[in-house]
Amino acid sequence: MNFFQQRKRKKFLAELKTRRHAEDDLLSPALRLRFDGVIKLLAEAPAEDIDAAMKRAQAEYEALPLPKRGKLFGILDILVVVGCVAFGLRGLFFQPFRIPTGSMQPTLFGHHYQQKADNANWGFDKLPGVFHRLCFGSSRAYVENHNPIGDLQMAEGRPGMIFDYSDVFINGKRYHLPGNMRQVYDYAGIERLANGAVPEEAICDGYMTAGDHLFVERVSMYLSPPERGDIIVFNTEGLTVDNVPLMSSGGYYYVKRLAALPGDTVKIVDDQLYVRPAGMDGFRKIQELDKRFEKIYSMRGGYHGHLSNMGEQPFASGVEYTVPADNYLMLGDNSKFSMDSRYFGTVPRKNLVGRAWIVFYPFTRRIGSVDRENTLDVPTGDSGTASFPVMGLQ
């Protein structure tokens, strides 16, 4: 048997064995025996009969009633395996999350409305609508002026890939707007319209924009403990507000900033969070303990400190409170509209999922490493709604 005959037999044997392994769970016992016989025939053929054995093995292989498998199937098979490995890695190391609410604004944005003229992102309102959806996750929200408004009605519309949609009927004209009824009610000023107020130009002229999508890194918390100032995703199992499970009303996953560690004593007085770290004397302002809190107390760019006298927990009203062992105090950066530890108490270590790592969508100034951006140099002002930015800039 020459070199080329040996090489051809080896290649054909490898093909047969690979196919036999791939089809094993689909073959009947009788068909398995036939397939094994083809492999044995080729593998044990004497050197002087290799050409005849190759021809016979090829004929018997083609006669087997096997499912037809083209090249496309092989490619798809590889993709399935790669996908399974990728999802396995995701579950072990990285996990994607979508921010639905504004509780961490302006560090992380949830679904929010922005006036057309008030967005600082490159290309915003300069690209065709389809690119707005792809790049910024934004959908147009425009209602022309109606003066006077004789008839005003709202109705929940259909769900979409990014947003729910709602219908507003003004003087018999229908507007199909992005957002659920509460969101549209807020950004279109339905309450003002119902009371007879009509803007000089459009009732609303902007975009509803998707919340930030980010990867959460799950490994480092097992190598080093959570630190004050980290932005953490955690699940809400066992957490309650007014004896109602938080999971049933607020969702399974939350994202907040870790403000106090086990053993810390805390209190909020005049919208300032004070912490006495375990083993130390005297309270200190939270921003003195971790510089990441400085922007939260800058009163610029949408930040407004940690508001006191909110929620049910005693520390929010100035009462000293010591964080239990294996628990963490979690507060939202958008303190005015954040359901956080002021309401549901501290979060057990077992609930922590991982550290917020990278924002990968939509393409805004926040894309990239979480919490790296400095405060925008604009006054915080006063926000009247929970889901939308204090000012128009992203």
C-alpha positions in Angstrom: 0.0 0.0 0.0 1.6 3.3 -1.1 1.5 6.6 0.7 -1.4 8.0 -1.3 -3.6 5.0 -0.7 -2.9 5.1 3.0 -3.8 8.8 3.1 -7.1 8.3 1.2 -8.1 5.5 3.6 -7.2 7.5 6.7 -9.2 10.5 5.4 -12.3 8.4 4.5 -12.1 6.5 7.9 -12.1 9.9 9.7 -15.2 11.0 7.8 -17.0 7.8 8.5 -16.2 7.9 12.2 -17.2 11.5 12.6 -20.6 10.8 10.9 -21.1 7.7 12.9 -20.6 9.7 16.1 -22.8 12.5 15.0 -25.7 10.2 14.1 -25.4 7.8 17.0 -28.6 8.9 18.9 -30.6 8.9 15.7 -29.7 5.4 14.4 -31.6 2.2 15.1 -29.5 -0.8 16.5 -29.6 -2.5 13.1 -28.4 0.6 11.3 -25.6 1.1 13.9 -24.3 -2.5 13.1 -24.4 -1.8 9.4 -22.5 1.5 9.8 -19.9 -0.2 12.1 -19.5 -2.9 9.5 -18.6 -0.3 6.9 -16.0 1.2 9.2 -14.6 -2.2 10.1 -14.4 -3.3 6.4 -12.2 -0.3 5.6 -10.1 -0.3 8.7 -9.2 -4.0 8.5 -8.8 -4.3 4.7 -5.4 -5.8 3.7 -2.9 -3.6 1.9 -3.3 -5.4 -1.4 -7.1 -5.0 -1.4 -7.3 -1.3 -0.3 -8.7 0.0 -3.6 -11.4 -2.6 -3.7 -12.2 -2.1 0.0 -12.5 1.7 -0.6 -14.9 1.2 -3.4 -17.0 -1.4 -1.5 -17.0 0.8 1.7 -18.1 3.8 -0.4 -21.0 1.8 -2.0 -22.2 0.4 1.4 -21.9 3.8 3.0 -24.0 5.5 0.3 -26.6 2.7 0.6 -27.1 3.4 4.3 -30.5 5.2 4.9 -29.0 8.2 6.7 -30.4 11.7 6.8 -29.2 13.9 4.1 -26.6 16.4 5.5 -25.3 19.2 3.4 -22.5 21.6 4.1 -24.9 24.0 5.5 -25.9 21.5 8.2 -22.2 21.2 9.2 -21.9 24.9 9.5 -25.0 25.2 11.6 -23.9 22.3 13.8 -20.6 24.2 14.5 -22.6 27.4 15.2 -24.8 25.6 17.7 -21.8 24.2 19.6 -20.1 27.7 19.6 -23.4 29.3 20.7 -23.8 26.8 23.6 -20.2 27.5 24.7 -20.8 31.2 24.5 -24.0 31.1 26.5 -22.2 28.9 29.0 -19.4 31.5 29.4 -22.1 34.2 29.6 -23.8 32.4 32.5 -20.5 31.9 34.3 -18.7 35.2 33.6 -20.7 37.9 31.8 -24.4 38.5 31.7 -26.2 41.1 29.6 -28.8 43.3 31.3 -31.1 46.1 30.1 -31.8 49.1 32.3 -35.6 49.7 32.3 -36.0 52.6 34.7 -34.3 55.9 35.5 -33.2 55.0 39.1 -29.5 55.3 38.2 -29.7 58.4 36.0 -27.6 60.1 34.8 -25.0 57.4 35.4 -27.1 54.8 33.6 -30.3 55.6 31.7 -33.5 53.7 31.5 -36.3 54.3 28.9 -36.6 58.0 28.7 -37.9 60.8 26.5 -35.7 63.6 25.1 -36.6 66.7 23.3 -35.5 66.8 19.7 -33.2 69.9 20.3 -31.7 68.8 23.6 -29.5 65.8 22.7 -25.7 66.1 22.7 -25.0 62.8 20.9 -23.2 62.8 17.6 -25.6 62.4 14.7 -28.7 62.5 16.8 -31.6 63.9 14.7 -29.3 64.0 11.7 -29.8 60.4 10.6 -32.8 58.7 8.9 -35.3 57.1 11.3 -34.1 53.5 10.8 -30.6 54.5 11.9 -32.0 56.3 14.9 -33.5 53.0 15.9 -30.3 51.0 15.3 -27.8 53.4 16.7 -29.7 55.2 19.5 -32.6 52.9 20.1 -34.8 55.9 19.6 -38.3 56.3 18.2 -39.9 59.6 17.1 -42.5 61.1 19.3 -44.3 64.1 17.7 -47.7 65.6 18.3 -48.6 68.8 16.5 -50.2 71.7 18.3 -54.0 71.7 18.8 -55.6 74.9 19.9 -58.2 74.5 21.3 -58.3 70.9 22.5 -61.9 69.8 22.4 -61.5 66.1 22.9 -58.6 64.2 24.4 -58.3 60.4 24.9 -55.6 57.9 25.5 -55.4 54.1 24.8 -52.8 51.5 25.3 -51.4 50.4 21.9 -49.3 47.4 20.9 -46.0 46.2 22.2 -42.9 46.8 20.1 -39.4 45.3 19.9 -38.0 48.1 22.1 -41.0 50.0 23.5 -44.6 49.6 24.1 -46.7 52.0 22.1 -49.8 54.1 23.1 -52.4 56.0 21.2 -53.4 59.6 21.9 -56.5 60.9 20.2 -56.7 64.7 20.0 -59.8 66.3 18.4 -60.4 63.0 16.6 -56.8 62.7 15.2 -54.8 59.6 16.3 -51.1 59.8 17.3 -49.2 56.5 17.7 -46.5 57.3 20.3 -43.6 55.2 21.8 -44.0 54.4 25.5 -46.6 52.9 27.8 -49.5 55.1 28.8 -47.7 56.4 31.9 -44.6 57.5 29.9 -46.7 59.1 27.2 -48.8 60.8 29.8 -45.7 62.3 31.3 -43.8 63.5 28.2 -46.8 64.7 26.3 -48.1 66.6 29.3 -51.5 65.0 29.1 -52.5 66.4 32.5 -51.7 70.0 31.4 -53.6 69.4 28.1 -56.6 68.1 30.0 -56.5 71.3 32.1 -56.6 73.5 29.0 -52.9 74.4 28.6 -51.6 74.3 25.0 -48.0 74.8 24.1 -47.1 77.5 21.6 -45.6 75.0 19.1 -45.7 71.1 19.2 -47.2 69.3 22.1 -44.2 67.0 22.0 -41.3 67.0 19.6 -38.6 64.5 20.6 -37.6 60.8 20.8 -38.3 58.0 23.2 -35.0 56.3 23.8 -34.1 52.8 25.0 -32.5 52.2 28.3 -28.8 51.3 28.5 -27.8 47.7 27.7 -24.8 46.5 29.7 -22.7 43.5 30.5 -22.4 42.5 34.2 -19.1 40.9 35.2 -19.7 38.1 37.7 -16.3 36.8 38.6 -14.4 39.6 40.4 -16.8 39.6 43.4 -15.6 36.0 44.2 -12.0 37.2 44.0 -12.4 40.5 45.9 -15.3 41.6 48.1 -17.8 44.2 46.8 -16.6 47.8 47.5 -18.3 51.0 48.4 -19.1 52.9 45.2 -19.5 49.8 43.0 -22.5 49.6 40.7 -24.0 46.2 41.4 -26.8 44.2 39.9 -28.6 42.0 42.4 -31.8 39.9 42.5 -34.7 40.8 44.7 -35.5 37.5 46.2 -36.7 37.9 49.8 -36.9 41.7 49.6 -40.2 43.4 50.4 -41.8 46.8 50.5 -44.8 47.1 52.9 -44.7 43.3 53.2 -45.2 42.9 49.5 -42.5 41.0 47.6 -40.4 43.3 45.5 -40.2 40.7 42.8 -44.0 40.9 42.1 -44.0 44.7 41.7 -40.5 45.8 40.7 -38.9 43.0 38.8 -36.3 40.3 39.5 -33.1 42.3 38.9 -32.2 45.7 40.2 -29.1 47.8 39.7 -27.9 50.3 42.4 -24.7 51.7 43.8 -23.3 50.1 46.9 -23.2 52.8 49.6 -22.4 51.0 52.8 -20.7 47.8 53.8 -21.5 45.2 56.6 -20.9 46.8 60.0 -21.1 50.4 58.7 -23.5 52.7 60.6 -25.4 55.1 58.3 -27.9 58.0 58.4 -29.2 60.5 55.9 -29.6 64.1 57.2 -30.6 67.1 55.1 -30.1 65.0 51.9 -26.6 64.0 52.8 -25.6 60.4 53.5 -23.2 60.0 56.4 -21.3 56.8 57.2 -19.3 55.6 60.2 -17.3 52.7 58.9 -17.0 49.7 61.1 -14.2 50.1 63.7 -13.9 53.9 63.2 -15.1 56.9 65.3 -17.3 59.6 63.9 -19.5 59.9 60.8 -18.1 61.1 57.5 -19.8 62.2 54.4 -20.0 59.4 51.9 -18.1 61.4 49.2 -15.2 61.7 51.6 -15.0 57.9 51.8 -15.2 57.2 48.0 -14.6 59.8 45.3 -17.2 58.1 43.0 -19.9 59.8 45.2 -18.5 63.3 44.6 -20.5 63.7 41.3 -23.7 62.6 43.0 -23.3 65.5 45.4 -22.2 67.9 42.7 -25.7 69.1 42.1 -24.8 69.3 38.4 -25.7 67.3 35.4 -28.7 65.6 37.0 -27.2 64.5 40.3 -28.9 65.7 43.6 -27.3 63.7 46.4 -29.3 61.2 48.5 -32.6 62.5 49.6 -33.7 62.1 53.2 -37.2 61.4 54.6 -38.0 59.0 51.8 -38.9 55.4 52.2 -39.6 53.3 55.3 -36.1 52.6 56.7 -35.0 54.6 59.7 -31.7 55.8 58.4 -33.5 57.8 55.7 -34.9 60.0 58.4 -31.7 60.7 60.2 -31.8 57.7 62.6 -28.5 55.8 63.0 -28.7 52.3 61.5 -26.0 49.6 61.4 -25.8 47.4 58.3 -26.1 43.7 59.3 -23.4 41.2 58.6 -23.3 39.9 55.0 -25.6 42.7 53.9 -25.1 45.8 51.8 -26.8 49.2 51.6 -27.9 49.9 47.9 -28.9 53.4 46.8 -29.8 54.7 43.3 -28.0 57.7 41.9 -31.3 59.2 40.9 -32.3 59.5 44.6 -35.6 61.3 43.9 -37.0 58.4 41.9 -35.2 55.3 43.1 -36.7 52.3 44.8 -33.7 51.3 46.9 -32.6 50.4 50.4 -34.5 53.3 51.9 -37.6 51.2 51.0 -36.7 47.5 51.0 -33.7 47.6 53.4 -30.3 46.1 53.0 -29.5 43.4 50.4 -28.0 40.0 51.4 -24.6 39.0 49.9 -26.3 35.9 48.3 -28.5 38.2 46.2 -25.5 40.0 44.5 -25.1 39.0 40.8 -22.1 41.1 39.7 -20.5 44.4 38.9 -21.9 46.5 36.1 -19.0 46.5 33.6 -19.6 47.8 30.0 -22.5 49.6 28.3 -22.7 48.2 24.8 -25.9 49.8 23.5 -27.3 52.3 22.5 -24.5 54.4 21.1 -24.4 57.4 23.5 -21.7 59.2 25.5 -22.0 56.4 28.2 -21.0 53.6 25.8 -17.9 51.7 27.2 -16.9 51.3 30.8 -19.7 52.0 33.3 -19.4 55.1 35.5 -16.4 56.5 33.7 -18.0 59.8 32.5 -17.7 63.0 34.4 -20.7 65.2 35.4 -22.1 67.3 32.6 -21.6 70.9 33.5 -25.2 72.0 33.5 -27.5 72.7 36.5 -29.5 69.7 37.8 -32.7 71.7 37.8 -35.9 70.0 38.8 -37.3 66.8 37.3 -41.0 66.2 37.5 -41.1 62.6 36.3 -39.4 59.4 37.2 -38.5 58.0 33.8 -37.0 60.9 32.0 -33.8 62.9 32.3 -33.6 66.0 34.5 -32.2 67.9 31.5 -32.3 66.9 27.9 -28.7 66.0 27.4 -27.3 62.4 27.4 
